Amino acid sequence: MTQQILIIGAGFGGMWSALSAVRLLDQHERLDVAVTLLAPQAELRVRPRFYESDLTTTVAPLGPLFDAVGVHFVQGSATRIDTAGKRVVYRDASGAQAELNFDRLILASGSQVARPPLAGIDRFAFDVDSLESAQKLETHLQGLRHKPASQARNTVVVVGGGFTGIETAMEMPARLRAILGNEADVRVIVVDMGKQVGSVMGEQIASVIAQASDTLGVTWKLGSPVSLVDEHGVQLDNGERIEASTVVWTVGVKASPLTQQIDGERDAFGRLHVDRNLKVLGQDSIYATGDTAYAAVDERGNHALMTCQHAIALGRSSGNNAAADLLGVEPIAYSQPKYVTCLDLGAWGAVFTEGWERKVVLTGKEGKELKTQINTQWIYPPQARRDIALAAADPLIPVVA
Ligand SMILES: Cc1cc2nc3c(=O)[nH]c(=O)nc-3n(C[C@H](O)[C@H](O)[C@H](O)COP(=O)(O)OP(=O)(O)OC[C@H]3O[C@@H](n4cnc5c(N)ncnc54)[C@H](O)[C@@H]3O)c2cc1C
């Protein structure tokens, strides 16, 4: 009887899981194990680019790739994971309920922005977390040109000065000027709880972020959280008010809610604790990968971050190891000791750092060239050719950006 490896999610973790599982099965010439991937769309949505204005190239089709390697794609959204019964209940594209059985399950359903229960946030704050929300923000920004000129119209508040907030804010002066004209007096304000500009990113990189902010005219309001969002702007906890027609929320992220359906320990982001082979601790048949996995990257106590840099390597490991488990062959422990950061700083350039302490290696134009290469080539799916795609899914290939 055919055994089933079922993957939930077609992001970085899910796509690479599927390819690496097929790769190992192929090497062992095992045609009696099928790889099925369940996701709302057969496409890789390149979330790291959702702070950009042109979203048309941020979606890569996966249908031809899955066909080329023999991954069975099922369109739908998982609603329930029955761990004991080894089945996943889902809603298909027409809204009908259906189910899939599994022998090994790989949970790769990613993460989403964690909006706190704050007055006005759901009605008035935008985000850049999903394709739909990024499109909504872009439509709103385009619409500003039809509004009467005012300081509020020309102001964007970005809540959160972490990775996503910084990339969103630094791109914003150019995005606003493209819509409102070069002469427009645009204001971009980052509201952050930190005491210094970019402090959450580490000391070395923070001074580069401050320099880029100065050059681009992006200002920071530090040390006070947002207490309320409304149609005309935000109110800070310290009583200060900023009038702004556009508020972008970037603070906080949480793992997919499907993680809660699996018994196991979770970290503060809701990620499932996994062993070195990415099997969920306490589970026999379930792996977690990408943003759903709390995984050690080395022997020194570092853990994967919720980044596509980690999700790609985690995916190559989880697919390989789920297949290895079924085949009864040795798994390859997940290991990713090298960590880098490449942060887009808009028209100023980008900054590339190495190591967990984020040692600055490249800045400005050089950093930007690398960022462009990462964001337009390296993180995209491999060519839809069986030999190329399977070779690219080797879990021993190091991911360095
Ligand atoms: C604006 C922004 C900028 C970023 N910049 C960077 C960066 O510069 N560098 C970096 O390394 N990372 C960056 N990231 C983080 C990176 O995008 C994520 O860490 C990465 O996408 C995680 O990959 P994943 O496969 O785990 O999840 P995702 O990419 O989120 O994919 C999840 C998949 O699961 C599917 N899914 C969800 N729920 C269900 C369900 N119920 N049933 C079936 N399928 C489901 C989704 O449709 C999707 O296909 C950024 C993220 C954002 C939002």
The ligand as a Gaussian input file, in Angstrom:
#p B3LYP/6-31G(d) Opt

LIG

0 1
 C        7.580000      41.942000       5.189000
 C        8.427000      40.750000       5.535000
 C        9.796000      40.816000       5.336000
 C       10.591000      39.708000       5.627000
 N       11.933000      39.786000       5.377000
 C       12.700000      38.716000       5.554000
 C       14.079000      38.745000       5.190000
 O       14.595000      39.751000       4.724000
 N       14.820000      37.622000       5.379000
 C       14.267000      36.473000       5.890000
 O       15.002000      35.479000       6.026000
 N       12.961000      36.409000       6.243000
 C       12.167000      37.493000       6.086000
 N       10.834000      37.436000       6.414000
 C       10.302000      36.241000       7.085000
 C        9.939000      35.130000       6.104000
 O        9.066000      35.608000       5.116000
 C        9.275000      33.965000       6.842000
 O       10.117000      33.572000       7.894000
 C        9.057000      32.804000       5.896000
 O        8.097000      33.151000       4.929000
 C        8.646000      31.561000       6.638000
 O        8.479000      30.515000       5.734000
 P        7.416000      29.372000       6.031000
 O        7.475000      28.431000       4.892000
 O        7.605000      28.831000       7.390000
 O        6.004000      30.105000       6.084000
 P        5.236000      30.984000       5.005000
 O        6.142000      31.568000       4.003000
 O        4.380000      31.882000       5.827000
 O        4.327000      29.929000       4.245000
 C        3.254000      29.270000       4.907000
 C        2.476000      28.456000       3.915000
 O        1.460000      27.735000       4.627000
 C        0.211000      27.949000       4.015000
 N       -0.817000      27.789000       5.030000
 C       -1.063000      28.571000       6.101000
 N       -2.108000      28.083000       6.795000
 C       -2.521000      26.970000       6.146000
 C       -3.570000      26.039000       6.355000
 N       -4.419000      26.145000       7.383000
 N       -3.705000      25.017000       5.478000
 C       -2.865000      24.881000       4.418000
 N       -1.858000      25.744000       4.171000
 C       -1.703000      26.767000       5.033000
 C        0.333000      29.345000       3.414000
 O       -0.650000      29.565000       2.427000
 C        1.750000      29.272000       2.851000
 O        1.731000      28.566000       1.647000
 C       10.000000      38.528000       6.145000
 C        8.616000      38.465000       6.344000
 C        7.823000      39.549000       6.051000
 C        6.333000      39.455000       6.257000

